[in-house]
Amino acid sequence: MSYRLKAVDAQHPDIVALKYGPLVLFPISSSVPEVTRQELLGARRAEGRSWQVQTKMGSLKLLPFTEITDQTYTTYVRVS
């Protein structure tokens, strides 16, 4: 499976969700993540069913929807 970015719509190509095959990977964060396209596409599988993205601000955890319990998450992020 490969990583790809899916824009929210054609008018907003810089607001994207990260997909891994059929899964959408949701950033787990209480604040709006600052991330680039290259950083998102560089996501790596971590422990269990989680993924990690290394950003300038540090490590960002991503989970598929079925693994989210009471964490704060977002679907779409603005990329630079």
N, C-alpha and C positions, 0 to 999 in steps of 0.2 A: 504494500500500500504506500501511497505517496502523500506528502503534505501539499495542500493548496489553500489559497486564500479565496474566500467567496465574499464579494462585495455585497453590501446591504441592498443596493440598487445601482442602476447605471449612472444616476446623478451624483452618487457619493462613492466613487471608486476607492477612496482612502479610508473608508469605514468597513472593516472586514471581520469575518469570522475565520478561524483556523479549522480546517477539516483534515482528518487523517483517514483516508478511505471514506467509509460512510459515516464516521464519527465526527461530530463537532466537538472540539476541545475548548472548554470554557475557562478563561483566566479566573483564578481564585484570588480576589483582592478586594479590599475595602476602599481602595482609591482607584482612580482611572489609570490604567497602566500606560506608561510611555514606552513604545516599542516600535521598531522598524520592521519593514517587510522581511528583510534578511534575517533579523532576530527571530521572528515568528516561524519562518520557514526552516530555521535551524533547531527547532524543538527536538528534544531527545526523550526517549522513553526513560522513565525513572523507576522508582519502586512501585510494585503492584500495578495498578491501572492508572498511574499518574504520569504526567510529562513535565519537563522543565524547559524553560526558555531563559537563556542568559541575556540580560539587558544591561544597558549602561547603569541602571538604577539597582541592579542586583538580579537575583533569581526570581522567576515568576512561575508559579505552579499552575498547571492546567489539568482539568479532569473532564471525562465524558459526563454527560448529564446524569447517567445512572449511578455515578459514584459520588455525586454531590449530596450532602446531607444538610447541615445547617450553615454551610459556608456562604459568604457573600461572593457573588460571581457576576460576570457580565458575558454577553454573547459576542457583541461586536466591539472592536477597539479601533481607534484612529491610528493609522500607521503613517510614518514619514518615509 
